[in-house]
Amino acid sequence: MQGKGDSKEQKPKDLTEKYGLHSRNPHRFRYDFKALIDSCSDLEKFVSFNKFGNQSIDFANPDAVKTLNRAILKHFYQIPHWDIPKNYLCPPIPGRADYIHYIADLLANDNKNQIPTGKKIKVLDIGVGANCVYPIIGSQSYGWEFVGTDIDAVAIKSAQNIIKSNIVLVEKIECRLQPSKKHFFNNILKPDEFFDVSICNPPFHASAEEAAAGSQRKINNLGMKDKSKLNFGGQNSELWCEGGEETFIKNMIVESKEIYQQISWFTSLISKKDHLPSIDHYLKKVKAVEVKTINMSQGQKISRIVAWTFKSEIERYKRSTVDI
């Protein structure tokens, strides 16, 4: 399944390809603002020429960033209605899309190197957020079905509103509130329910103070005049947790061992390379059958996905009876 912005003829030749993004990522070219404005006219008032003579938006303006996301989702993924509550995370879509495309590669490895598509593929998004971006990209790009979870009731309601407002999502995405901050899969998985993969973009700060410092650096880099605003927003549960991403992922690993029969692959983003050794140690401790680290990059920004499974290759292959 391809979004209308994915065809080659719709990518102007003068748009420079960004460094490092996945080869199937339709956002690997610089933004085609003319095409985006054609899809979402509200974007036009935010677009101007920067000092390099290129069209751009003020990424320090939260309204501009949200409208850009709205235009991208409409142009590439046929999502005409998308909004999020004030001060909730408004993520940069190119990096989110990269995660989904690398997950498709991971599943293809268990399916004779063919990317599995269609509703038989079930994906669990731990921390779906108010924006619902990962399920949107995955369902519209590959036809997968998603269950998105979150500990924030407002975020769940927002994601549900996005789904209800876009008929192409109604049969593909379900949202569930996680009542416990201590759990990831417990309270969410139903008896005999199976997922091909779980995904997660964990809060990577270890404290509110650390999150505030990170936000301040972003504000300074963007030259924001109003320092009370974040350009991408974010609630506390989206930005930080006690112990940061390292503790978050370790706790997820421990719980994954308890319910491994119901999920083939567990995955999570890791923002800090220094956390890999201890996470690898934990995965050995719980006797994961296979562990993979998938490197991703967007320009100078480097991140990675850690993936682990408790199932053998033969067991995973037997589950891959999917639509190709």
Secondary structure, DSSP 8 states (H G I E B T S, - for coil): ---GGGSGGGS-TTS-B-SS--TT-TTSB---HHHHHHH-GGGGGG-EE-TTS-EE--TT-HHHHHHHHHHHHHHHH--------TTS----HHHHHHHHHHHHHHHHHTTTT---BSTT-EEEEET-TTT-HHHHHHHHHH--EEEEEES-HHHHHHHHHHHHH-HHHHTTEEEEE---TT-SSTTT--TT--EEEEEE----BSSHHHHHHHHHHHHHHHT-S-TT--SS---HHHHB-TTHHHHHHHHHHHHHHHTGGGEEEEEEEES-GGGHHHHHHHHHHTT-SEEEEEEEEETTEEEEEEEEESS-HHHHHHH---B-
